[in-house]
Amino acid sequence: MKRNSRLSLALHTLSHMAGSPDRMRTSADIAEHAGTNPVVVRRVLGKLRQAGLLTSEKGHSGGWRLARQPRDITLADVYLALDERMVATDEAGDVPTCSVEHALHERVSEVLREIEENLVQKLRETSISEVRGGGL
């Protein structure tokens, strides 16, 4: 699962959080457990907060916690919140001048869009509570 480290970090962290959904966790604790930097954790978890998957509190007793029940957070929610794609999609801009290349480009782009849609649909079938790990 290390192909996309931000997705891996997010899923790993949320899966651990699912074990104690009301427990507050600091960026430093999450970073130490995940073997990364707290700044990286804050960037990734900030996107999850923007998507309504996490809440955060500042201050001495602050940190991160789930905003929803683990059963109500799907892998697709996390994937889409990070606004990254595993499937390389077509970059707008370069329009092939060759008609054959243009037709190939259009068809491949269509296939990639279908693959991405199917991936998101499959990710919607699994909640964080179904992949929950141990305590963090």
C-alpha positions as a Markdown table, in Angstrom:
| # | Residue | x | y | z |
|---|---|---|---|---|
| 1 | Met | 0.0 | 0.0 | 0.0 |
| 2 | Lys | 3.0 | 2.3 | 0.0 |
| 3 | Arg | 2.4 | 3.4 | -3.7 |
| 4 | Asn | 0.8 | 6.6 | -2.4 |
| 5 | Ser | 2.3 | 7.5 | 0.9 |
| 6 | Arg | -0.3 | 10.2 | 1.7 |
| 7 | Leu | -3.1 | 7.7 | 1.1 |
| 8 | Ser | -1.3 | 5.0 | 3.1 |
| 9 | Leu | -0.7 | 7.4 | 6.0 |
| 10 | Ala | -4.3 | 8.5 | 6.0 |
| 11 | Leu | -5.8 | 5.0 | 5.9 |
| 12 | His | -3.4 | 3.7 | 8.4 |
| 13 | Thr | -4.1 | 6.5 | 10.9 |
| 14 | Leu | -7.9 | 6.4 | 10.5 |
| 15 | Ser | -7.9 | 2.6 | 10.9 |
| 16 | His | -6.0 | 3.0 | 14.2 |
| 17 | Met | -8.3 | 5.8 | 15.3 |
| 18 | Ala | -11.3 | 3.6 | 14.6 |
| 19 | Gly | -10.3 | 1.6 | 17.7 |
| 20 | Ser | -11.0 | 4.6 | 20.0 |
| 21 | Pro | -12.9 | 7.1 | 17.9 |
| 22 | Asp | -13.3 | 9.6 | 20.7 |
| 23 | Arg | -9.6 | 9.6 | 21.7 |
| 24 | Met | -7.6 | 12.7 | 20.8 |
| 25 | Arg | -4.3 | 12.0 | 19.0 |
| 26 | Thr | -1.5 | 14.5 | 18.5 |
| 27 | Ser | 0.3 | 15.0 | 15.2 |
| 28 | Ala | 3.5 | 14.1 | 17.0 |
| 29 | Asp | 2.2 | 10.8 | 18.3 |
| 30 | Ile | 0.7 | 9.9 | 14.8 |
| 31 | Ala | 4.0 | 10.9 | 13.1 |
| 32 | Glu | 6.1 | 8.8 | 15.5 |
| 33 | His | 3.9 | 5.8 | 15.0 |
| 34 | Ala | 3.9 | 6.2 | 11.2 |
| 35 | Gly | 7.6 | 7.0 | 11.0 |
| 36 | Thr | 7.1 | 10.4 | 9.4 |
| 37 | Asn | 7.2 | 14.1 | 10.2 |
| 38 | Pro | 4.4 | 15.8 | 12.2 |
| 39 | Val | 4.2 | 18.5 | 9.4 |
| 40 | Val | 3.4 | 15.7 | 6.9 |
| 41 | Val | 0.8 | 14.4 | 9.2 |
| 42 | Arg | -0.8 | 17.8 | 9.7 |
| 43 | Arg | -1.0 | 18.4 | 5.9 |
| 44 | Val | -2.6 | 15.0 | 5.2 |
| 45 | Leu | -5.0 | 15.1 | 8.2 |
| 46 | Gly | -5.9 | 18.7 | 7.3 |
| 47 | Lys | -7.3 | 17.5 | 4.0 |
| 48 | Leu | -9.3 | 14.9 | 5.9 |
| 49 | Arg | -10.6 | 17.6 | 8.3 |
| 50 | Gln | -11.7 | 19.7 | 5.3 |
| 51 | Ala | -13.6 | 16.7 | 4.0 |
| 52 | Gly | -15.4 | 16.3 | 7.4 |
| 53 | Leu | -13.7 | 13.0 | 8.3 |
| 54 | Leu | -11.7 | 14.4 | 11.2 |
| 55 | Thr | -11.9 | 17.3 | 13.7 |
| 56 | Ser | -9.0 | 19.0 | 15.4 |
| 57 | Glu | -8.5 | 21.0 | 18.5 |
| 58 | Lys | -5.5 | 23.3 | 19.1 |
| 59 | Gly | -3.7 | 23.7 | 22.4 |
| 60 | His | -2.1 | 21.6 | 25.1 |
| 61 | Ser | -4.8 | 18.9 | 25.1 |
| 62 | Gly | -5.6 | 19.2 | 21.4 |
| 63 | Gly | -5.1 | 16.9 | 18.6 |
| 64 | Trp | -7.1 | 14.9 | 16.0 |
| 65 | Arg | -10.2 | 12.7 | 16.3 |
| 66 | Leu | -12.7 | 11.1 | 14.0 |
| 67 | Ala | -15.6 | 13.4 | 13.0 |
| 68 | Arg | -17.8 | 10.4 | 12.1 |
| 69 | Gln | -18.3 | 6.9 | 13.2 |
| 70 | Pro | -15.7 | 4.5 | 11.6 |
| 71 | Arg | -18.5 | 2.6 | 9.9 |
| 72 | Asp | -19.6 | 5.8 | 8.2 |
| 73 | Ile | -16.1 | 6.5 | 6.7 |
| 74 | Thr | -15.3 | 4.6 | 3.5 |
| 75 | Leu | -12.0 | 4.1 | 1.8 |
| 76 | Ala | -13.4 | 6.2 | -1.0 |
| 77 | Asp | -14.1 | 9.1 | 1.3 |
| 78 | Val | -10.4 | 9.1 | 2.3 |
| 79 | Tyr | -9.2 | 8.6 | -1.3 |
| 80 | Leu | -11.3 | 11.5 | -2.6 |
| 81 | Ala | -10.5 | 13.8 | 0.3 |
| 82 | Leu | -6.8 | 13.6 | -0.6 |
| 83 | Asp | -7.6 | 14.7 | -4.2 |
| 84 | Glu | -5.1 | 12.3 | -5.7 |
| 85 | Arg | -5.6 | 9.6 | -8.2 |
| 86 | Met | -4.0 | 6.2 | -8.4 |
| 87 | Val | -5.0 | 5.9 | -12.1 |
| 88 | Ala | -3.1 | 8.3 | -14.3 |
| 89 | Thr | -5.7 | 10.5 | -16.0 |
| 90 | Asp | -5.5 | 12.5 | -19.2 |
| 91 | Glu | -3.8 | 15.8 | -18.8 |
| 92 | Ala | -5.7 | 18.5 | -20.7 |
| 93 | Gly | -3.8 | 20.7 | -23.1 |
| 94 | Asp | -1.8 | 18.7 | -25.7 |
| 95 | Val | -4.3 | 17.8 | -28.5 |
| 96 | Pro | -2.7 | 15.4 | -30.9 |
| 97 | Thr | -2.7 | 16.6 | -34.5 |
| 98 | Cys | -2.6 | 13.1 | -36.0 |
| 99 | Ser | -6.2 | 11.7 | -36.3 |
| 100 | Val | -5.0 | 8.2 | -35.3 |
| 101 | Glu | -3.2 | 9.5 | -32.3 |
| 102 | His | -6.2 | 11.7 | -31.4 |
| 103 | Ala | -8.5 | 8.7 | -31.5 |
| 104 | Leu | -6.2 | 6.6 | -29.4 |
| 105 | His | -5.8 | 9.4 | -26.9 |
| 106 | Glu | -9.6 | 9.8 | -26.6 |
| 107 | Arg | -10.2 | 6.1 | -26.1 |
| 108 | Val | -7.4 | 5.6 | -23.6 |
| 109 | Ser | -8.6 | 8.7 | -21.7 |
| 110 | Glu | -12.1 | 7.2 | -21.6 |
| 111 | Val | -10.8 | 3.8 | -20.3 |
| 112 | Leu | -8.8 | 5.6 | -17.6 |
| 113 | Arg | -11.8 | 7.5 | -16.5 |
| 114 | Glu | -13.8 | 4.3 | -16.3 |
| 115 | Ile | -11.1 | 2.6 | -14.3 |
| 116 | Glu | -11.0 | 5.5 | -11.8 |
| 117 | Glu | -14.8 | 5.5 | -11.4 |
| 118 | Asn | -14.7 | 1.7 | -10.8 |
| 119 | Leu | -11.9 | 2.1 | -8.3 |
| 120 | Val | -13.8 | 4.7 | -6.3 |
| 121 | Gln | -16.9 | 2.5 | -6.4 |
| 122 | Lys | -15.0 | -0.5 | -5.1 |
| 123 | Leu | -13.4 | 1.7 | -2.3 |
| 124 | Arg | -17.0 | 2.8 | -1.3 |
| 125 | Glu | -17.7 | -0.9 | -0.4 |
| 126 | Thr | -15.3 | -0.9 | 2.6 |
| 127 | Ser | -15.4 | 1.2 | 5.7 |
| 128 | Ile | -12.6 | 2.2 | 8.0 |
| 129 | Ser | -14.2 | 0.0 | 10.7 |
| 130 | Glu | -13.8 | -3.0 | 8.5 |
| 131 | Val | -10.0 | -2.6 | 8.2 |
| 132 | Arg | -9.4 | -1.3 | 11.7 |
| 133 | Gly | -6.1 | -2.1 | 13.3 |
| 134 | Gly | -4.8 | -2.0 | 16.8 |
| 135 | Gly | -4.3 | 1.1 | 19.0 |
| 136 | Leu | -2.3 | 4.2 | 18.2 |
